[in-house]
Amino acid sequence: MTNDLSLRNLTKRFGDFVAVDNINLDVPTGSFFSILGPSGCGKTTLLRMVAGFEAPTSGTIAIRGNDMANVLPNKRPVNLVFQHLALFPMMTVAENIAFGLNRRGVKGQEAHKRTEAILERVGLPDFGAKRIQQLSGGQKQRVAIARCLVLEPSVLLLDEPLGALDLKLREQMKVELKKLQAKVGTTFIYITHDQSEALVMSDRVAVMNRGAFEQVGTPQELYGNPATPFVARFVGDNNRWAGSVTECSGDAVVLQTDEGYTFRARAMHDCAAGRRVNLFLRPEAMLVEPADTKGMNVFTVTLRAILFDGANSRLLTVTEQGHELLVRLPQNRVIENLEAGRQLTVGWNPDSGICFAAGADDVFVHDAEGAA
């Protein structure tokens, strides 16, 4: 497998502030790779170094095996799509797309042929004569991508390009971008703070926090087997209990929560009796009024409210000790006519709960924007 992008020990400092901290990464050719993290975690700084707009403090950047040290941004085989697109309103769609070609000396019939071909590839045939003001938000997005792809970059960098779109259009464009990348085959590197964008579109995702990668894996790996407490809390919804381990055998643990519950779960790191841990459990892992509770962790909660969101609706519940929990609302119509104040039995499989050793890194932090 070849790699379009390789980063080795990449670091960027702004004075005493470390924006990017010793990053190592390989992005395979033709993949859709996302960098996911909160504002200020360093992801934009990382992307700007790949594009050549920021110089690394140390480390190397290689694109298709070629070291990018001292290579100017306009000489690198990458293009960058910004959140605000930066299309030229006084130009037609075709003129916008051909702008970069003209700057490279490709003009006339050759520029026209390549412009028409890329419009066909992004699903906008016969749009060349239109003005930018005549386009919808999604069409503008595709024109901005086409303007980059026509230059045949090895890597297309996308800096939160859906951030300025409304919610419904963002949902549509997530699917469109995934289909477009698969069709054109260009390597996409996409940065976002929106976990839904990263999980839906990406082949692999790097979760970034405080300048470093917490975990790199497939969306399924990040969601089902988070490597750190930060990933567990940042990727998807999670309920959390604090407690102490009472028994440990391999990755199977028994813990007593601070509320007094005894749960069986699995540990992501070595554990021992007496160790303080945090237990994370997805809302969808809890079954409401399970018919068979054998082998389950079972307890009772009181319903406070139904958070309706169609198929993704959840129940806001509270334990006897006042601990709020989110529970995914079943869509099988077995549980109907729910009202606030009703007591419910919930159960969950021990394999669904993940324990991490308690410590400073289990605090969920959104760093200030700073230089990142």
KASULFEN-V339965 format. One record per backbone hydrogen bond with DSSP energy under -1.0 kcal/mol. NH is the residue of the N-H (numbers start at 0). CO is the residue of the C=O. If there is no record, write none. Layout:
NH	CO
NH	CO
This chain:
3	26
4	26
5	61
6	24
7	59
9	22
10	57
11	19
13	16
16	13
18	11
19	11
20	210
22	9
24	6
26	4
28	1
30	27
32	187
33	203
34	189
35	205
36	191
40	37
45	41
46	42
47	43
48	44
49	45
50	46
52	47
53	47
56	10
57	10
59	7
61	5
62	65
63	3
65	62
67	60
70	67
74	71
75	72
77	75
78	154
80	156
84	81
85	83
90	87
92	129
93	127
95	91
96	92
97	93
101	97
102	98
103	99
104	101
105	100
111	107
112	108
113	109
114	110
115	111
116	112
117	113
118	114
119	115
120	116
121	117
122	119
123	118
126	123
129	126
133	130
134	131
139	135
140	136
141	137
142	138
143	139
144	140
145	141
146	142
147	143
148	144
149	145
150	147
151	148
153	76
154	76
155	186
156	78
157	188
158	80
159	157
159	190
162	159
164	161
169	165
170	166
171	167
172	168
173	169
174	170
175	171
176	172
177	173
178	174
179	175
180	176
181	177
182	178
183	179
184	180
187	30
188	155
189	32
190	157
191	34
197	193
198	194
199	195
200	196
201	197
202	31
203	31
204	216
205	33
206	214
207	35
208	211
210	40
211	208
213	206
216	204
221	217
222	218
223	219
224	220
231	227
232	228
233	229
234	230
238	280
240	278
242	276
243	255
244	274
245	253
246	253
248	251
251	248
252	264
253	246
254	262
255	243
256	260
257	241
259	256
262	254
264	252
265	352
266	250
267	354
273	244
274	271
276	242
277	355
278	240
279	353
280	238
284	281
285	282
286	346
288	344
295	292
296	347
298	345
300	343
301	317
302	341
303	315
304	315
306	313
307	305
311	308
312	309
313	306
314	326
315	304
316	324
317	301
318	322
321	318
324	316
326	314
327	282
328	312
340	302
341	338
343	300
345	298
346	286
347	296
351	348
353	279
354	265
355	277
357	275
361	358
362	359
371	368
